């Protein structure tokens, strides 16, 4: 790659993340990861990425597990690892191993986030990491006749205390152990701690780093977006899901339904997945929301800026006829839009001519979202609006996408078949093809 192209790519990439920087500043993210993520080769670069988020003004709560470290402690002491259901049966000897393992992981994370060597991403950083008695625990009790002993559930999260620390710029680090009001220590499931903390503080995002790139279907294809309902169905059907996902998905669903804005499931075994998920439109993992991120609806006056941003590049390419902002404001009721996660990513308009003909015009989909089928959705919505208005024939003028419309039932017609009013406005220089369809 030439130096000029490399520079242009850098500038373009840097500018593309600016909207996310503005969006995330002051927001609260809970990032949860198991002991494998810390013992793996990418723990150092994960710390770099956490540091970057903190530097950008994101309020961070980190929740860590220690499963492999606990297993190692048990092996060293000749103790068996016993599970019942999803929980570790934790007797007094096992609890000692849990405490030692969790303590060692905490110290490792603290060290990783305290790096400040020159020529590293953490040079000149001033991260402060705070841990404390933010978790009140309670015993799991007896399950199916098995006494779980020191295995516990989260009873309460000190949300006020966590918010106070976040408010002064500290990163809060939570572990998978908690104390009861009577002073007993309990071994907790990391994912339940993350769910409880995110729900209690009203986090904007809960991010699980997992042993999978995200949730997948039975063929292994990534499911990049799920509603809470769809994720719940996947839990019951997804025997193919990885061990982490089987544990994390129920917590993700509950957190989403309890008001956490977005839940993300991403892999920890590729460098930079956290940044790629948060600062790119497509992301790299699975995002779970209470309701679909996608909305197909009639346009509103407050959509004008989004429409301008969407269609201006296509106007400059010559794919669309130029429309002034004033014209868009006057004709906004003719438009339907697709909104994805608050961004206008597609639009189309219906312009009636006479009583039984109309034009499908200004159809555009953002390049990053064209593979999602939004063009098809918009076309069907315009057709439905046309039928509701008594329109019998729909036509479109296009210079670049005639084959796309032909594949969807439109047929090429001569200019003379256009309504008289439209023929007078036909631009002979553009030489747009005329396609028509009965609706």
Secondary structure, DSSP 8 states (H G I E B T S, - for coil): --HHHHHHHHHHHHHHTHHHHHHHTT-EEEEEE-HHHHHSTTHHHHHHHHHHHHHTT-EEEEEE--HHHHHHHHHHTT----EETTEE-B-HHHHHHHHHHHHHHHHHHHHHTT---TTSTTTT----EE--S-EEEEE--EETTEE-BTBEEEEEE-HHHHHHHHHTT-EEEE-SEEE-TTS-EEE--HHHHHHHHHHHHT-SEEEEEESSSS-B-TTS-B--EEEHHHHHHHHHH-TTS-HHHHHHHHHHHHHHHTT-SEEEEEESSSTTHHHHHHSSSS-SSEEEESS-SEEEEE--GGGHHHHHHHHHHHHHHTSS----HHHHHHTGGGEEEEEETTEEEEEEEEEEETTTEEEEEEEEE-GGGGGGTHHHHHHHHHHHHHHHTT--EEEEEESS-HHHHHTTT-EEE-GGGS-HHHHHH--TTTT-EEEEEE-
